[in-house]
Amino acid sequence: MTMPRALENFSLPAEVTDALLQRSGRHAPYLELAIACEGGDQEAIETLAAACGHDLAAVNRCQIEALEWILGFAGLADEAGSKNG
């Protein structure tokens, strides 16, 4: 399914769909930052974090919090903690 087709199922503000479909608008830099984080592109992460008004430490904290959340959601947080501790 294409992104435009998938978005038909949601009632999103135009500026969100612009970011998702055209990589434009005020939300586009945040999308680009998320994509850079997923890809591990450290140079892009630093540049985009600054463009979004955040420092690298804040972005790293958010990534860790997101990972902790998804591990907890998936029921893997305790298992991961027991392997590391």
C-alpha positions in Angstrom: 0.0 0.0 0.0 1.3 3.4 -0.9 1.7 6.1 1.7 -1.0 8.4 0.1 -3.4 5.5 0.2 -2.6 4.6 3.8 -3.1 8.2 4.9 -6.6 8.2 3.4 -7.6 6.1 6.5 -6.6 8.9 8.9 -7.8 12.4 9.6 -4.5 14.2 9.8 -3.8 17.9 9.7 -2.6 19.1 6.3 0.8 20.0 7.6 1.3 16.4 8.9 0.4 14.9 5.5 2.6 17.5 3.8 5.6 16.3 5.9 4.8 12.7 5.3 4.1 12.9 1.5 6.2 15.9 0.4 8.7 16.3 3.1 7.7 19.9 3.4 6.3 22.2 6.1 7.1 22.8 9.7 7.0 19.1 10.7 9.4 18.0 7.9 12.6 18.5 9.9 11.3 16.3 12.7 10.5 13.6 10.2 13.9 13.9 8.7 15.4 13.7 12.2 13.5 10.5 13.0 14.6 9.0 9.7 18.2 9.9 10.4 17.9 8.3 13.9 16.5 5.1 12.5 19.3 4.9 9.9 22.0 5.7 12.4 23.3 8.7 10.4 25.1 10.5 13.2 26.2 13.5 11.1 22.6 14.0 9.9 21.3 13.5 13.4 23.5 16.3 14.7 22.6 18.7 11.9 18.9 18.0 12.1 18.7 18.1 15.9 20.2 21.6 15.8 17.8 22.6 13.1 14.9 21.4 15.3 16.3 23.3 18.3 17.5 20.3 20.2 21.0 19.2 21.3 22.4 15.8 20.6 22.1 14.7 24.2 18.3 15.4 24.2 17.8 13.4 21.0 19.8 10.5 22.5 17.7 10.6 25.7 14.5 10.5 23.6 15.8 7.6 21.6 16.6 5.7 24.8 13.2 6.5 26.2 11.5 5.3 23.0 13.5 2.0 23.1 12.6 1.5 26.8 8.9 2.2 26.0 8.8 -0.3 23.1 10.7 -3.0 25.1 8.2 -2.5 27.9 5.3 -2.6 25.5 6.6 -5.8 24.0 7.2 -7.3 27.4 10.9 -7.5 26.8 12.2 -4.8 29.3 12.6 -7.2 32.2 14.3 -9.8 29.9 16.8 -7.2 28.5 17.5 -5.9 32.0 18.3 -9.4 33.4 20.8 -10.0 30.6 22.6 -6.8 31.2 22.5 -6.8 35.0 
